[in-house]
């Protein structure tokens, strides 16, 4: 049996940064994942400016750029014939978003964790958690092929996704749970020029196009959850039909181009918060909080949770367990305060309701002013709230003459 300060289960966008930050703080960290890297996973890929700023703080943004991932410094949003073009004001000097392929991004993050001193073991499956006499989590039992091993730690962190094994084993209850709202399918196309493009068709779905690695463009279509069985029966046709009806100009750019990978998709877009910490354990990323991918907030939110947890517990991993529990409680409060507004706004978007006239009037006014357009794209990125839009300039535009 090996003893660590922290064991992190899941080595992708939530787990690898958590392990990296704790290892950089001098802690002994074990990082486990079912997968070996590089490997792919379902994802919208988009990292909005708050997540980009985190990569910059961690010294990894240049690595992402050097991997061939283009910066997305222009955004387009279109609904009901209204088109906004511009760029977010950004955060911490970062105005561009990025959309890296996950097999590249996750490898960069895992490599950064091991470079910081974390021990990464891929191909490992956690089978049970270890506890002390009080019920406190004290480690894991895991399988690597036919070999089983145990490891102990002051803190076990579940970063193992929406269907988290750690969450199941600690019986973490849902604190918020809402119905599934959309299903989504995507693939990649060669030689299709695009910005960060979002198209909404009132009441029936959304389409996104995002440049990524190797001069490929991700084309993603969203449908109401009620259509999932119909859509998956012929997903390729439904995907293209949604692009054609929702984003005709994008559909024209796809004509004669090559789809370079198979279509991927899911109808299991759960919406929830779980209790995200307890005695000796914590959850980060999709394990603790998952929402519809239609607003592409998942990666940036995972980075926030990783950084917040590491900051809260780093100086509490030795000494009195009660002090660690206090830090974990504060972590849960931090996450709730920061993530609930984005959760609520995501559900509002994912309901795919037809925009009311007041919203359309707002968008018509916003498109006339580049600064207001930038503020709007800040909202899309999760930087600002709708109240930030109501500047004196916007109010003047909305006031009848």
N, C-alpha and C positions, 0 to 999 in steps of 0.2 A: 504494500500500500504506500502511495506517495502522497505527501501533504503539500497543499498549495494555499496561497492566500485567497484565490478566487478560481472557480471553475466556470467557464463560459461554454454553454451548450448551444452551438450554432455559430458558424464562422463567416457569415455574410455581412450584409450592410449594417446590422445592429451589433452582432457579436464581435466581429473583428475589430471595429473601432473601440468597443468597450474593453476588449482584451489589450489592445494597443495602449490605450490611455492608462489603464491600471499598471501595465508593465513599465511604461515610461515613468510612472510614479514610484517605481522600485519594487513593485509587488511581484510575487511569483504566481504566474497565471497559466492554467491549462485551458486550451481552446480545443473543443471537440466538434466534429461535424460528421454527419452521415456521408456527405459527399467528399470527393477529393477534388483538388483544384488544379487547373481551371475546369469549371463546369457551369452550365447555364441554368437559369431558373426563370419562371414566369415573372414578367416585370414590364412596367411602362418605361423604365430606364431613366426617366427625366429626373434630374437633380436641379431643383430651383435654387435661387440665389442664397437662401439661408444655408442650404446644404453645401453649396459651392464655397461659401465663406468658411464653413467648418473644414472642408478639405484644405483650404488655404491656411487656416490656423494650424492644421496638423502637418503642414509641409508636403501635402500629397497632390495639390492641384496641378503643379507642374508635371507630375508623373502622369496624371490623367490626360493632360494636354499632349504630352509627348507620346502617348499611346496611339495618337491619331484621332482622338475624339474632338470634333469641331466645337468651338464655342457657339452658343445660340444667342446672338446679340440682336436679333430682330424677331418679334412675335407678331402673329396675326390672329385675330379672332373675328368670326363672322356669324351673325344670326339675323334672320328676317331681313336680309338685304343690307344690313348695317355692318360695315367692316372697320375694325380698328387695326392700325398698323403702328408699331413703335417698339419701345424697349422699356423694361422696368427701370426705375431709379436704382433699385438694388439695395444691397446691405453690405456694410463694411468694405465698400469699394468694389464689390462684385456686382456687375450689371448683367453679365451673361449667365445663361443656364447651360447645362451640359446634359447629354443623353448617352452615356457610355453603355456598351453591351455589358451584360452582367458577368459573363465569363471573364471579361477583362477587368472590370471594376472590382469584382469580388476577389480576384487574385491580387490586385494591387493592395487592397485592404488587408487581406490575410498575410501577404508578404510584409506589410508594415507592422503587423502585430508580432510576427516572428522576429523581425529586425529589432523590435523593442525589447525582446526577450521572452515573449510568450511561447509556450510549447504547443505546437499545433499537431493534433492527431486526426487525420482524415479517415474516412471509412469506419467511423465509430458510431455505435448506436447505444444510447443510454437506456438501460433496462429497469433500473430502480434507483431511488434516492436513499442515502444513508441518513439516519437520525440518531440523536442522543436520547437519553432517558426522558427529557422534557418534551420531545417531539420536534426539536429544532433540527433543521436540515444541516447535515455536516459533510456531505459528499455525494458521490455517485458510484453506481456500478454500471459498467459499460461493456459492450462486446465489440471486439475488433476481429472480424472473421470468426474463427472458431475459438478465439482466445477471449476470456473474460478478465477484467481487471477492476479494481476499485481505487478511488482516489478521494482524499478528504480535503476540505477547504472551509475557511471561515464563511464563505459566501458562494452559493451556487446560483448562477445567472442563466435564466432561460432566454435565449435569443433564437429560438428554433421555430419561429414562424407562427402563422395563424392556427395551425393544428399542434401547438407546442406540447411536446412530451412532458417537459418540466411543469407547465401549467396544469396538465392533467394529473401528474403525480402528486402535486401539492394541493390538488383540488381547488385551484384558484377560482373563486366564483365570478360570474359576470356581474359587473356593477351597472353596466348599460348594455342593452342589446336591442338592435333594430332589424327589421326585415331586410333581406337582400333586395337590391333595387335594379341592378343592371347585369348584363353579361357582356363579355368583351372578347374580340378576336383580333389578332394582328399577325403581320408578317413583314418581310423586308423586300425592298425593291432597289434595283440597281439603276443608276443614272437618272434619278428623279430629283430635280432641284427643289428644295423646300426650305422654309424658315421653320420656326416653332409655330405650327399652324393648328388652330382649333376651330372646328366648324360645328355649329349646333343647328339641328333641324327641329323646329318647334314640335314638341310632344312625341318625337319618335326616335331620337338618338343623337349621337355625336360622333365626329370623326377627327382624328388627329394625325398629323404628319410631322415627323421629327428626324432630322439628319443624325446619323450615328457613325460608328466606325466603318472604315473601308469603303467610304463613299456610298454607303447604303442609307436608305430612308425607311424608317419604321412607319408603317401605315396601320392605324389602330381604329377599329370601329366598335362603338357601344350601341347596345340594344336594350330595351326594357327587359327586366327579368322574366316578365310574362311570356316573352317570345323565345326563351332559351331552348325549349325542346324543338321548336320549329327551326331555329337558326342552326343548331348543331346537326340537324338532319342533313343539311347541305351548307356547311359553314362557308365554303369558298364562294359559292354564289351569293349567299346573304351578305358576306363581307363586301364584295364588290358592288352589290346593289346599294348597300348603305353608303358607300363612297360616292356612287353615281348620283344618288338622290340628295345627299346632304352636302357634298362638296364637288359639284360638277367640274369646276376648273381643275381641281386635283385629279379627278377621274380622267380628264383629258390628258394630263401629264403622265398618267400611268399607261395610256394606250401605246402599244408596241414595246413596252418595257418588260423586263424580266423580273418575275418574282423569284428571289434567289434562295428562299428557305420555305419550309412547310409552314402552314398556318397553325398558330397556337391560340388557345383560348380557354376561357373558364366561365362557368356560371355560378361559381362558389365565391362570390365577393361578399364576405360577411362584414357586418358592422357591429362593433362592440368595444367596450372597455372591460378588461378583467382587473380584479385586485392585483396590483402589480408588485407587491412585496409582502413578505412575512418573515418569521424567524429563520434567518439563515438563507433566504432566497429572494430573488428579484426577477422581474420579467422586463425585457427591453424589446423594442421593435414590434413586429406584428404579433408576438406572443402576448404582449400586454394590451395592445390596442391595434385594431384593424378597421379600416374603412374602405369603401369603394375606391377603386383606383382611378376613377374618372377625373379627379383633380390632381393626380400624380404627386401626392404629398408624402408617400410612404418612405422614400429614401431619406428625404430631408428630416422627417420626423424621427426616423431611426437614429440618425446622427445626433439629433437633439437629445434623445433619450440616453444614448450612450454617453454623451458628454456630461449630461446632468447627473446620471448615476455615478460615473467616475468621480466627479467633483464632490458629490455628497459623501461617498463611502471611503474615499482613498485614505483619509487619516483615521478611519474607524475600524480598519481591518485587523488591528491588534488591540488587545485590551478588553474592556468590558463589553460583552455582547449587547447589553442594554443600550450603550451608546451607538452601536451599529444599527440597532433597531430604530432608534430615533432618527438616524440619517436616512434609513429606508422609508420611514413614514414621511419625511420631508420630501424625498424623491417622488413619492406618489402624489403629494400635493402639488409639486412643481409640474408634473406631467399633466395632471388634471387641469390646472390653470392655463397651461400653454396649449393643450391639444383639443380641449372641448370646443372652442370656437371654430377651429378648422374642421372638426368632425361634423358640427352642425351645418356649416356651409357646404361641406361635401355632400351630405344627405340632401340638401336643398337642390344641388346641381344634379345629383343622381336620380332624383325623382323625374327628371326629364319633362317637367311641366312646361307648358307653353308660356313664354314670357309675357307678363302683363304690360299694358301700354305705358305705365309709369317707368318701368325698367327700360323699355325701348326708347322712351323720350330721354332718359338719362344717358343711354349709349349714344344717341344721336348728338347730344350736347358734348359728350366726352370726346367723340371723334374729331370735333372741330378744333381741339386744343392739344398740342403735343404733350404738354406737362400733365394734363388730366389723363391722357392716354397712358403715360408712364405710371401715374398713380394707380390706374386701373390694372395694369399688368403687375404692379406690386401686389395688389389684392390676389390676383391669380397665383402668384408665387407664395402667398401666405405671409407676406411681409406686413401689409397694412390691412385695415378694415374699411368697410364701406363708408364709415364716417369721415375717413380721410379724404374721400372724394368731394365732400360737400364744402369746397372752398368758396370764397366770395365770387370767384370767376364762374364756377359752375352754377351757383345760385342765380347769378345774373343771366346766364344762358337759359336757365329754366324758367325765369320770370317772364310772363307774357308781356310783350311790348305794348 
